Amino acid sequence: MLEHIFNIKLNGLLMSTKKLFETIDLETQTLSNRLAMAPMTRNRAHNEANAPTELHAEYYSQRASAGLILSEGSQISQQGMGYIDTAGIHNEEQVEGWKKVLDAVHDKGGVMYSQLWHVGRVSHAWFHDGEAPVSSTAQNAESQVFTPEGFQPTSTPRALSTEEVEVVVQDFRKAARNAIEAGFDGVQIHGANGYLVEQFLHDTINDRDDRYGGPIENRARFLFEVLDEVIDEVGTERSSLRLSPSNLMGSENDSESKALYEYVIRKLNDEYELAFLELVEPLADLGEHPQLAENVLDYYGEFYEGVLMTNGNYDREQAIEVVEEGKADLVSFARQFLANPDLPERFAQDAPLNEPDRDTFYGGDAEGYTDYPFLEEVEAAK
């Protein structure tokens, strides 16, 4: 038994010399390692204000050994909501709830960013007093959202007016301000996975004829206006962005996807100094979509010289390799962190991982949320 534990710890010491387990400096923080906890919707804000609770504080603080925690997507306004019981960042109760979360995370030495989220058309009229959700378009997402009646088809949206788009941009700014007030170390704009930013970026969705529609530069205008306002509010050193250039969630992506995302990423590189940029690999078979890059990091990484985070079903060995090779500076993990609150230690020791329980991913309480065992508890039980 003791020999077994010694061998695991010795292996962990050797593996900790790998770059994945080394510190990395962002502009305002030094991260203890290069493993990030990816944003994950868990639907545990069971209160009228959709505010985080003590259970959220326990969940996130359990995972404070991550180099960086990215919060679950937090809606920037009631208009930006599309799933039940998601913890927002737009009212006083939510800010106070997140303060308790951040206190708990910081007490354990963690670093945490808020992911600013507007779902756009990926929503249901239930969340909007029976009114249509909003988007860049009036086209239905033809998707499913989690409502009090279970998963339901998305409602047909209405297109935001030009003036209303400007209001949404300001909602992102206010949410960023709220996040810093709550104690977050920075913010991440959610520009991925078929939500509002992509609904402006992709020409298969965006059918506008105002300054936010038409050529690539116009379709990207919303993203950069949001980014400019957020940076003006909290500083470029506390601002980051998540993109999924080969995403097929809720759309056919863009007819000129490679040109679109090359434009966006080159502009980010040339005109901005973000804390980091996160690029998500395709999570599904791209099928008959030759306009999409099969390997996002390889294709778009050459256009970006700043701190780069990658995400997309990585395992331990792949994460070590991609950081060792210098293709990415950080790797974010979702399900592995969901089920393994001490994932950096387990990876460093090459220890077995807990298996995530899919039945408890969304909704519920502590089960499948804060009750996954730590490695030391597993070893003690042997």
C-alpha positions as CSV (number, residue, x, y, z in Angstrom):
1,M,0.0,0.0,0.0
2,L,2.7,2.5,1.1
3,E,4.9,1.5,-1.8
4,H,2.0,2.0,-4.2
5,I,1.4,5.5,-2.9
6,F,5.1,6.3,-3.0
7,N,5.3,5.2,-6.7
8,I,2.3,7.4,-7.6
9,K,3.8,10.4,-5.9
10,L,7.2,9.8,-7.5
11,N,5.6,9.6,-10.9
12,G,3.6,12.8,-10.1
13,L,6.9,14.6,-9.2
14,L,8.4,13.5,-12.5
15,M,5.3,14.5,-14.5
16,S,5.1,17.9,-12.8
17,T,8.3,18.9,-14.7
18,K,6.2,19.0,-17.8
19,K,5.2,22.4,-19.0
20,L,1.5,21.7,-18.5
21,F,2.1,21.8,-14.7
22,E,4.3,24.9,-14.7
23,T,3.1,28.4,-13.8
24,I,2.2,30.9,-16.5
25,D,1.9,34.7,-16.2
26,L,-1.1,36.6,-17.5
27,E,-1.0,40.3,-17.3
28,T,-2.6,40.5,-13.8
29,Q,-2.3,36.9,-12.5
30,T,0.2,34.1,-12.2
31,L,-1.5,30.8,-12.8
32,S,-0.3,27.8,-10.8
33,N,-0.6,25.5,-13.8
34,R,-1.8,25.5,-17.4
35,L,-5.0,23.4,-16.8
36,A,-8.2,25.5,-17.0
37,M,-11.6,24.5,-15.9
38,A,-13.9,25.1,-18.9
39,P,-17.3,26.8,-18.7
40,M,-20.0,24.3,-18.0
41,T,-23.8,25.0,-17.7
42,R,-24.9,23.0,-14.6
43,N,-28.4,24.6,-13.8
44,R,-28.1,24.8,-10.1
45,A,-29.3,28.4,-9.4
46,H,-32.6,27.3,-7.9
47,N,-34.0,30.7,-6.9
48,E,-36.1,33.5,-8.3
49,A,-33.1,35.8,-8.9
50,N,-31.0,33.1,-10.7
51,A,-28.2,33.9,-8.3
52,P,-25.3,31.6,-7.2
53,T,-25.7,29.9,-3.9
54,E,-23.5,28.3,-1.2
55,L,-23.5,25.2,-3.2
56,H,-21.9,27.0,-6.1
57,A,-19.2,28.3,-3.7
58,E,-18.4,24.8,-2.6
59,Y,-18.4,23.4,-6.2
60,Y,-16.0,26.1,-7.5
61,S,-13.7,26.2,-4.5
62,Q,-13.3,22.5,-4.7
63,R,-11.7,23.0,-8.1
64,A,-9.5,26.0,-7.1
65,S,-6.3,24.0,-7.9
66,A,-7.1,24.6,-11.6
67,G,-4.7,27.2,-13.0
68,L,-7.8,29.1,-14.1
69,I,-11.5,28.5,-13.5
70,L,-13.9,29.8,-16.2
71,S,-17.4,30.2,-14.7
72,E,-20.5,28.6,-16.2
73,G,-22.0,30.9,-18.9
74,S,-23.6,33.8,-17.0
75,Q,-26.4,35.6,-18.8
76,I,-25.7,39.4,-19.1
77,S,-29.4,40.2,-18.9
78,Q,-32.8,38.5,-18.6
79,Q,-33.0,38.8,-22.4
80,G,-29.8,36.7,-22.7
81,M,-31.2,33.7,-20.8
82,G,-32.2,30.5,-22.5
83,Y,-32.0,27.7,-19.9
84,I,-33.5,27.4,-16.5
85,D,-31.6,28.0,-13.3
86,T,-28.5,29.5,-14.9
87,A,-26.6,31.9,-12.6
88,G,-26.5,35.3,-14.2
89,I,-24.4,38.4,-13.7
90,H,-26.9,41.3,-14.2
91,N,-28.7,41.9,-10.9
92,E,-27.7,42.7,-7.4
93,E,-28.6,39.3,-6.0
94,Q,-26.4,37.6,-8.6
95,V,-23.5,39.9,-7.8
96,E,-23.8,39.2,-4.1
97,G,-24.0,35.4,-4.8
98,W,-20.9,35.5,-6.9
99,K,-19.0,37.4,-4.2
100,K,-19.4,34.4,-1.9
101,V,-18.2,32.1,-4.7
102,L,-15.1,34.3,-5.4
103,D,-14.3,34.6,-1.7
104,A,-14.3,30.8,-1.4
105,V,-12.2,30.3,-4.6
106,H,-9.7,33.0,-3.6
107,D,-9.4,31.6,-0.1
108,K,-8.0,28.5,-1.7
109,G,-5.6,30.4,-4.0
110,G,-7.7,30.0,-7.1
111,V,-8.1,32.4,-10.1
112,M,-11.5,32.7,-11.7
113,Y,-13.0,34.5,-14.8
114,S,-16.7,35.1,-15.5
115,Q,-18.0,34.0,-18.8
116,L,-20.4,36.6,-20.2
117,W,-23.2,35.0,-22.1
118,H,-26.1,35.9,-24.3
119,V,-27.9,33.0,-25.9
120,G,-29.7,35.0,-28.5
121,R,-32.1,32.8,-30.5
122,V,-31.2,29.7,-28.5
123,S,-34.0,30.4,-26.1
124,H,-37.8,30.0,-25.5
125,A,-40.6,32.5,-25.0
126,W,-41.0,31.2,-21.5
127,F,-37.9,33.2,-20.4
128,H,-39.3,36.4,-22.0
129,D,-42.8,36.6,-20.6
130,G,-44.2,35.0,-23.7
131,E,-42.4,37.3,-26.1
132,A,-40.0,36.1,-28.8
133,P,-36.2,35.8,-28.0
134,V,-33.9,38.0,-29.9
135,S,-31.1,37.5,-32.4
136,S,-29.4,38.9,-35.5
137,T,-32.2,37.2,-37.4
138,A,-35.8,36.0,-37.3
139,Q,-34.7,32.5,-38.2
140,N,-35.5,29.7,-35.7
141,A,-32.4,27.9,-34.3
142,E,-34.3,24.6,-34.7
143,S,-32.7,23.4,-31.4
144,Q,-33.7,22.5,-27.9
145,V,-33.5,24.4,-24.6
146,F,-34.0,23.4,-21.0
147,T,-37.2,24.8,-19.6
148,P,-39.4,24.1,-16.5
149,E,-41.2,21.6,-18.7
150,G,-38.0,19.9,-19.7
151,F,-36.3,20.2,-23.1
152,Q,-38.4,22.2,-25.5
153,P,-37.9,23.4,-29.1
154,T,-36.5,26.9,-29.4
155,S,-39.0,29.7,-30.1
156,T,-38.8,31.7,-33.3
157,P,-36.8,34.9,-32.6
158,R,-37.2,38.4,-33.8
159,A,-34.3,40.4,-35.2
160,L,-32.9,43.1,-33.0
161,S,-33.1,46.6,-34.4
162,T,-29.9,48.5,-34.9
163,E,-30.6,50.5,-31.8
164,E,-31.3,47.4,-29.8
165,V,-28.0,45.9,-30.8
166,E,-26.3,48.9,-29.3
167,V,-28.2,48.3,-26.0
168,V,-27.0,44.6,-26.0
169,V,-23.4,45.8,-26.4
170,Q,-23.9,48.0,-23.3
171,D,-25.4,45.0,-21.4
172,F,-22.1,43.2,-22.0
173,R,-20.2,46.2,-20.6
174,K,-22.5,46.3,-17.5
175,A,-22.1,42.6,-16.9
176,A,-18.3,42.9,-17.1
177,R,-18.5,45.7,-14.5
178,N,-20.6,43.5,-12.3
179,A,-18.2,40.6,-12.6
180,I,-15.3,42.7,-11.4
181,E,-17.4,44.1,-8.5
182,A,-18.2,40.5,-7.6
183,G,-14.5,39.7,-7.3
184,F,-13.8,37.9,-10.6
185,D,-10.2,38.2,-11.7
186,G,-11.3,38.8,-15.3
187,V,-14.1,38.0,-17.9
188,Q,-14.5,35.9,-21.0
189,I,-16.9,36.9,-23.8
190,H,-18.7,33.8,-25.0
191,G,-18.3,34.0,-28.7
192,A,-18.8,30.3,-29.4
193,N,-21.2,27.4,-29.7
194,G,-24.0,29.0,-31.7
195,Y,-24.9,31.8,-29.3
196,L,-25.5,35.5,-30.0
197,V,-22.0,36.4,-31.1
198,E,-22.0,33.6,-33.7
199,Q,-25.5,34.5,-34.8
200,F,-24.0,37.8,-36.0
201,L,-20.7,36.3,-37.3
202,H,-22.2,33.5,-39.5
203,D,-23.8,34.4,-42.9
204,T,-26.0,31.4,-42.8
205,I,-27.8,33.1,-39.8
206,N,-27.1,36.8,-40.2
207,D,-29.4,38.1,-42.9
208,R,-29.3,41.8,-41.8
209,D,-29.0,44.8,-44.2
210,D,-27.7,47.3,-41.6
211,R,-24.1,47.9,-40.5
212,Y,-24.1,44.6,-38.7
213,G,-24.9,42.5,-41.8
214,G,-23.4,41.7,-45.2
215,P,-19.6,41.5,-45.6
216,I,-17.3,39.8,-43.0
217,E,-16.2,43.2,-41.5
218,N,-19.9,44.1,-40.8
219,R,-20.8,40.6,-39.4
220,A,-17.8,40.9,-37.0
221,R,-18.7,44.4,-35.9
222,F,-20.9,43.2,-33.1
223,L,-18.2,41.1,-31.6
224,F,-15.6,43.9,-31.7
225,E,-18.0,46.5,-30.3
226,V,-18.7,44.2,-27.4
227,L,-15.0,43.6,-26.9
228,D,-14.2,47.3,-27.1
229,E,-16.8,48.1,-24.4
230,V,-15.7,45.3,-22.1
231,I,-12.1,46.3,-22.4
232,D,-12.9,49.9,-21.8
233,E,-14.7,48.9,-18.6
234,V,-12.4,46.3,-17.1
235,G,-9.1,46.6,-19.1
236,T,-7.7,44.4,-21.8
237,E,-5.5,42.6,-19.3
238,R,-8.7,41.2,-17.7
239,S,-10.6,40.5,-20.9
240,S,-10.6,37.2,-22.9
241,L,-12.7,35.6,-25.7
242,R,-13.9,32.1,-26.6
243,L,-14.4,31.2,-30.2
244,S,-15.3,27.9,-31.9
245,P,-14.4,28.5,-35.6
246,S,-15.5,25.0,-36.7
247,N,-18.7,24.8,-34.7
248,L,-21.8,23.3,-36.2
249,M,-24.0,23.8,-33.2
250,G,-27.3,25.3,-34.3
251,S,-26.0,26.4,-37.7
252,E,-24.1,25.5,-40.9
253,N,-21.4,27.9,-39.7
254,D,-20.3,30.3,-42.4
255,S,-19.9,29.9,-46.1
256,E,-16.5,31.6,-45.8
257,S,-15.6,30.2,-42.4
258,K,-11.9,30.2,-42.8
259,A,-11.8,33.7,-44.2
260,L,-14.2,34.9,-41.5
261,Y,-12.2,33.5,-38.6
262,E,-8.8,34.4,-40.0
263,Y,-10.1,38.0,-40.3
264,V,-11.3,37.9,-36.6
265,I,-8.2,36.3,-35.2
266,R,-5.7,38.4,-37.2
267,K,-7.6,41.5,-36.0
268,L,-7.4,40.3,-32.4
269,N,-3.7,39.7,-32.8
270,D,-2.9,43.0,-34.4
271,E,-5.2,45.4,-32.4
272,Y,-5.8,43.8,-29.0
273,E,-3.8,42.4,-26.1
274,L,-6.2,40.0,-24.5
275,A,-5.4,38.1,-21.3
276,F,-5.9,35.0,-23.6
277,L,-7.9,33.7,-26.5
278,E,-9.6,30.4,-26.3
279,L,-10.2,28.3,-29.4
280,V,-12.5,25.3,-29.3
281,E,-11.8,22.3,-31.6
282,P,-14.8,20.8,-33.5
283,L,-16.7,18.5,-31.2
284,A,-18.6,16.7,-34.0
285,D,-18.0,15.2,-37.4
286,L,-17.6,18.1,-39.9
287,G,-19.2,15.9,-42.7
288,E,-19.7,17.8,-45.9
289,H,-18.2,21.1,-44.7
290,P,-14.9,21.6,-46.5
291,Q,-15.0,25.3,-45.6
292,L,-14.3,24.4,-42.0
293,A,-10.9,23.8,-40.5
294,E,-10.6,20.2,-39.2
295,N,-7.9,21.2,-36.7
296,V,-8.6,24.6,-35.3
297,L,-5.4,25.1,-33.3
298,D,-3.2,24.1,-36.2
299,Y,-5.0,26.2,-38.8
300,Y,-5.7,29.4,-36.8
301,G,-2.9,29.3,-34.2
302,E,-0.4,30.7,-36.7
303,F,-2.4,33.9,-36.9
304,Y,-2.2,34.6,-33.1
305,E,0.9,35.5,-31.1
306,G,-0.8,36.1,-27.7
307,V,-1.6,33.6,-24.9
308,L,-3.7,30.8,-26.5
309,M,-6.0,28.4,-24.8
310,T,-7.3,25.3,-26.5
311,N,-10.3,23.1,-25.7
312,G,-11.9,20.0,-27.2
313,N,-11.9,16.5,-25.7
314,Y,-8.2,16.5,-24.8
315,D,-6.9,13.8,-22.6
316,R,-3.9,14.1,-20.3
317,E,-1.3,12.9,-22.9
318,Q,-2.7,15.2,-25.6
319,A,-2.7,18.2,-23.3
320,I,0.9,17.6,-22.3
321,E,1.9,17.3,-25.9
322,V,0.2,20.3,-27.2
323,V,1.7,22.5,-24.5
324,E,5.2,21.0,-24.8
325,E,5.1,21.6,-28.5
326,G,4.2,25.3,-27.9
327,K,1.0,25.1,-29.9
328,A,-1.0,26.3,-27.0
329,D,-0.3,27.9,-23.6
330,L,-3.3,26.5,-21.7
331,V,-5.7,23.6,-22.1
332,S,-9.3,23.8,-20.7
333,F,-11.2,20.7,-19.6
334,A,-14.9,20.3,-18.9
335,R,-16.1,16.8,-18.0
336,Q,-12.7,15.9,-16.5
337,F,-13.0,18.8,-14.1
338,L,-16.6,18.2,-13.4
339,A,-15.9,14.7,-12.1
340,N,-12.4,15.4,-10.7
341,P,-12.1,18.5,-8.5
342,D,-8.4,17.8,-8.1
343,L,-7.7,17.2,-11.8
344,P,-4.2,18.9,-11.8
345,E,-3.0,16.5,-9.0
346,R,-4.5,13.5,-10.7
347,F,-2.9,14.5,-14.1
348,A,0.5,15.2,-12.4
349,Q,0.4,11.7,-10.8
350,D,-1.1,10.0,-13.8
351,A,-3.7,8.7,-11.4
352,P,-7.1,7.2,-12.3
353,L,-10.0,9.6,-12.9
354,N,-13.5,9.6,-11.6
355,E,-16.1,9.0,-14.3
356,P,-18.7,11.8,-14.8
357,D,-22.3,10.9,-14.2
358,R,-24.3,12.3,-17.2
359,D,-27.6,11.9,-15.4
360,T,-26.6,14.7,-13.0
361,F,-25.0,17.1,-15.5
362,Y,-28.0,19.5,-15.5
363,G,-30.2,20.5,-12.6
364,G,-30.4,18.8,-9.2
365,D,-28.4,19.7,-6.2
366,A,-25.2,18.3,-4.6
367,E,-25.3,14.9,-6.2
368,G,-23.0,14.8,-9.2
369,Y,-21.9,18.4,-8.3
370,T,-20.0,18.5,-5.1
371,D,-19.8,14.9,-4.1
372,Y,-17.1,13.6,-6.5
373,P,-14.2,12.2,-4.3
374,F,-10.7,13.7,-4.2
375,L,-7.8,11.4,-4.9
376,E,-6.7,11.3,-1.3
377,E,-10.2,10.1,-0.4
378,V,-9.9,7.3,-3.0
379,E,-6.4,6.3,-1.8
380,A,-7.5,6.3,1.9
381,A,-10.4,4.0,1.0
382,K,-8.1,1.3,-0.5
